[in-house]
Amino acid sequence: MMRNQTSITARGIAFARALESSRPAEARVCHDPLARQMLDPVFYLFCKLFAGYGERRAPGVLGYLAARTRYIDDYLQACIDEGGIAQLVILGVGLDSRAYRFERLKDRVKVFEVDHPATQQGKINRVKKILGQLPEHVIYVPIDFNEETLQKLFDFGYDQQLRTLFIWEGVTYYLTTEAVNSTLEFVLRNSGQGSSIIFDYVYASALTTARKRGEIARMKRYSRFTGEGLVFGIEEGKVEEFLSRRGYIHIENATGNDLKKVYFTGVNQNRPVAPIYAIVQATVGPQQPGR
């Protein structure tokens, strides 16, 4: 992203959540009541005007984004219900609102929101406007990954002995392989027993094929203006091997077809889900943490 601007992608993803949340209760796949409040009204209306065109150019993207939000929400809720996490780290948090809409996080889980300083400051301003003040259980960690690493978490009170969930949503596409490996290594080496990570990724072949899907071609075309180019992918059917070689266990992968079967029933059965993305969850293997 550009150094001094709020991430355009972050705003676009918040719009997708807001649009889905505006659907009737029986028809929506996910519900984020704060998403629209995170956005400038003019930006929301502009995006809504062109949402139909975007869906025609890239069928199923809106469906995938709604399912991604729901799947990660469900996983987070399961972790909370099990009473198994003491920390939540949201990497590249953007305008994510989970720290504010999951009530049970407030009394028992310390939340670290990690993002580029420019995007984070815009987020902080919005949260203050919506809630009146910043919540005590949320810690904002500004990191410019061109100059800093996740080691900065320790400066903000992160405890590597605690069971932690890392949410890494909509980020890996824009990173180099080295940056992805570095993040996975940090989680592996610096989180308590039973800690886990959940992230989504694009299939590598979707980035290299000559005839790219509409959203991939568009993002590559505009990357020089947004500073958010697509770089990284994992080939279809290879994520289990990818993560197990890096020390992770209990790996569960959800493809677009899996998401379609679980979330798109009844009135939503004819909605498409983009086929080139997947979401994976994995647990840190039995290794000794160490900074």
Buried (B, 14 or more C-beta within 10 A) or exposed (E): BEEEEBBBBBBBBBBBBBBBBEBEEEEBBBBBEBBBBBBEEEBBEEBEEEBEEBBEBBBBBBBBBBBBBBBBBEBBEEBBEEEBBBBBBBBBBBBBBBBBBBEEBBEEBBBBBBBBBBBBBBBBEBBEEEEEEEEEBBBBBBBEBEEEEBEBBEEEEBBBEBBBBBBBBBBBBBBEEEBBEBBBEBBBBBBBEBBBBBBBBBBBEBBEEEEBBBBBBBBEEEBEEBBBEBBBBBEBEEBBEBBEEBBBEEBBBBBBEBBBEBBBEEEBEEBBBBBBBBBBBBBBEEEEBEE
